[in-house]
Structure formats: structure tokens, C-alpha cells
Amino acid sequence: MKKIVLALILSLSVLPAHAADFSNWAVMVIAGDNHSHSGGPSQVFDNARRDLVKAFAGIGFNPDNIAQFSVTPDKDAMQTDAQTIATTLWDLTNRAPGGCLIYYTSHGTPQGIIMDRGQMTPPNWGSIVNNACGAKPAVVVMSACFAGQFVPVLAGGNRMVMTAARPDRTSFGCGDDDHLTFFDGCFLQSLPGVGNFRDLALATQRCVATLESQMKVDYPSEPMIAYGKDFGDTLKWR
């Protein structure tokens, strides 16, 4: 009998930790442009927006707490506009104070990330995010060329920041015929096979490196991952 009890205790000790409760998190997904790198019309960023919203809902984020933005708004997405985004994020984090999940996909420049006809600079974006999310647990993904420039203004003790490229590198997959950028596609492809944000970041990083190696690009994008000292492995969905 003692052996049976001991075996039961040991089996329980190796069970996976409980999934985090993401139902009270504020989620924002932003498509910042609607053009390919050639300047022609493209749905590449809106494709990611729509797929990401479904994916996040599928791992436990409450659809009622997900705000979407697009250059071509529809019934699900508001107009991509800096003031509207800032106000919406503030209101959303007050209604859903558990944490922040923000995913911004667009073209990037050495000075910032494209937001419709203008661009958002790191200081301005950092102010918007930090004002609304504060010290709450947060995951912020910046999917654009040169997106590494946002790490210093977004990094925090209780945060993970992912970027599609180093501050001095472009990313790939914004061609006229692309459905998703390399980074967005790898993020979505990797998500079902992992159970937490740390593993998702690493899997996405590996996936992008593989695609770029197959293309034999001269200057790989080298996606960045920055963890705060208090960002633990507890943010898992299984």
C-alpha cells in the first residue's frame, strides 16, 4: 500500500503546471500597413492580424478583450491611428488588468515602424505601451524590419519582447505574392507545437533562421528575444 501511495505522489509531482489564466489579459493586434515592399496593395499584415486573433483566442485569451487595428478597417478592426490605439489600450488594460499581449506587424524603417501613412517611433510607442501596461506581465511582439530598435523602450522586468529583426537588419516575406511575412508565418506555425511564450519565441527564431538559410540571404534578420528578470515560465497555456 505504501508503494502505491508513493508512486501516486511521484506521478503527481511531474504533472505539468497549470495553464495561466489569460482570460483577463488585454490583447491588441495591429496591422500597420496594407502594401507590399514594392508599394503595391497587399493583405500580408491583415492576414496575420486575422490569424493571430484566432490563434490567441484558441490558447485562452478572451475575444472580448482583443482589440484589432487595420489600415483598412472592417467589422472587427478599428482604424490604425496612434491616438485611437493609445486610448483603446488604456481603456482595455483597465477593463482587463491581468496583463498585456501586443502584436504589431508592419513595415519598418531605421527610425520606427510604419503606421498607415506615418510611422511610430520607439519613444512614442514605448510611452503608449508603458503608460497602459505599466509593471503588469506583458508580451510585446514587434514584427517589422529594424524592429530591434524597440527593445530598449519596451523591455521591463515582467516582460518579454520579441522582434522580427535586429535594429540594423531587414526582415523578409513582404512580397507581392506573400500571404504572411516570414516572422508572422513562423510565429503562427510554431504556436501549436509549444506551450509557453519562451518556447514560442525560440521556435519562431529557429523557423525564421531556417527559411532565411534556404533563401541564402546575405544578411539574416536575426529576430531578437528580450526577457525581464521577473518574466517566468508561468505564462503557459498547457
N, C-alpha and C positions, 0 to 999 in steps of 0.2 A: 504493500500500500504506500509506504514512504517513497519507494522508487517511482510510483505512478505520479504522486504529488510533485516530486522533484522534477520529473520530466515535463509536467504541465507548467510549472513555474518557469523552467528554462525556455519552453516554447513560447510563452507569453513575452518573455524578455527580448526576444528577437523579432517580435512583430513590428511592422513599420509604424512610425509615429503617426498620430492622427493628422489628417489633412488640415491645413489652415482654413479659417472661415473668411473667405473673400467676399461674402455677400454684402458687407458693409464698407467696401472699398469704393473710392471714386475712380472711375476709369475714363480716360479721354483718348480718342484715336483721331489723329489729324492727317488729312491728305492735303499737302500744301501747294500742289500744282496739278495741272492737267495737260502737260506737254511732255513729249519725249526729249531726249538730249538734242535732237535735230531741230526742235521747235514745233514739230507737228503735233496734232492732238493725240493724246494718249490717256488711257484709263489705268495705267500701271499703278498709280498711287491709290486711286479709288478702289481698284481690285483688291489691293492689300487691306485697305480700310474695311471693306465689307467682310473679307475673310477673317481678319483679326477679330472683329467684333463677335463673329460666330464662335471662333476658337476660344476667346476669353469667357464667353458665356458657358461654353462646354466644360470648362475646368472650375466653374463655381462662382464666377463674377456675376453679379445681379444685372440683368439687362436694363433694369430701371435706373441703374446708377452709371450707365455708359453713355457718354456724350460723343457724338461724331461731328466732324467738320470736313467740308469739301469745298473746292473752288466752284464746283457745280452742284450746289445743294439739292437734296431731294427730300422725300418724306422722313428719312432717317437722319439726315445730316444738315447741320446749320452751315451758314456761310463762313469760310475760313477768313477770320478777321481778328486782329490782335486784341482789340478791346472786348469783343464778344467772347473770345476764348478765355481771357483773364477773368471776366465776370462769371462765366459759366463754371470755370474751375473753382473759383472761390465759393460759389453757391453749392457746388456739388460736394466739395470737401466738408462743408458744414453739415450737409444732409447725410453724407456717408463718410464718417470720420475715421474709419478703420485704417485707411492707408491710401496711397496713390499709385495708380498704374497709368503711365502716359506713354503713348507711342506716336511719334511724329515721323511721317515719311514724306520726303520731297526731294527736290534737287538741293544741292549745297553749293556754296561759294566759299572762298577763303575768309570771307567776312561774316558768314552766317548761314542760315537755311532759308530757302525760298518760302514765302507766304503770299500766295496769289501774285499780285503784281509788284510786291515789295519783298523785303526779307526781314527775318528776325535775327538780331544779333545775339551773341551769347549773354551779354549783360542784361539785355531786356528779357530774354527768355528765362534766365536764371531768376530774375526778380519775380516774374509771374509764377513760376513753379514754387520757389521758396516761400513766397507770400501765402500761397494757398496750402501747400503741403507741410511746411514747417519741418518739425522733427518726426513726423509720422513715418512709419515704414513706407518705402516707396521704391518702385522700379520705373526708371525712365529710359526709354529707348529712342535714340535719335538715328534715323535711317536716312543718310544722305552722304554725298561726297563731303570730305573735310569735317565730318561730324565730331571728330575727336576734340575739336576746339571747345565743345560744350562741356566736356568733363569737369574742368576746374570750377565752373559756376554751378554745376548740378550735383557734384559729389557731396556726400554727407555721411555721418556716422551710421545712420539707419537706412542707407540707400544702396541700390545697385544701379549703375549707369552702363548701358550698352550703346555702342555707336557702330555704324556700318563701316567706318574708315578711321584711320589716323587723322590728325589735324592737317597733315600735308599730303594726303592721298585721296584719290577719287575712288568711288565705288562703281559697280557695274550692273547692267541689266535694265537700263532706261531707253533701250532702242525702240524703234517704231513698232516692231513686231513682238516685243516682250510683254508677257502677261503680268509678271511680277519682277521686281528687282532681285538680284542675286541674294541680297541680305534678307529681304522680306520673304522670299521664297524659302530660304533656308530656315528662317525662324519658324515659319508655319509648318514646314516639313519636319522639323526636329521636335516640335512640341508634343505630338502624340507619343513619342518614344521615351520621354523623360517625365520626371515627377516634381521637379522644383526649378526655380529660376536660375540657380547656379549651373545646374546641368544643362538647362536650355541655352544659356549663354555660351557655354563651352561647345555644345553640339552645333550651334549656329556658326560659331567661329570656325570649327573644323569643316563644316559643309561649304562655307564660302571659300576657304583655302583650297578645297578640292576642286571646286568649279573654276576658280581662277588659275589653278595649276593646269587643268585641262585646256584652258584657253591660252595658256602660256603668256599671261600678261607680264609686261616688263616691270610694273610697279604694283604689287598686290595691295589691296585696300587695307589689310590687317585690322579687322574690327577690334575695337577696344572693349574691355570689361573693367569696371572700377567698383570695388566693394568697400563699403564703410566698415569700420571696426566693429560695429554693432549689428551688421547685417548677417543674420544667421541662416542656418539651413532649415529653419522652421517654416519658411514660406513655400510650402509644398502642397500640391493638390492630390497627391496619392502617396 
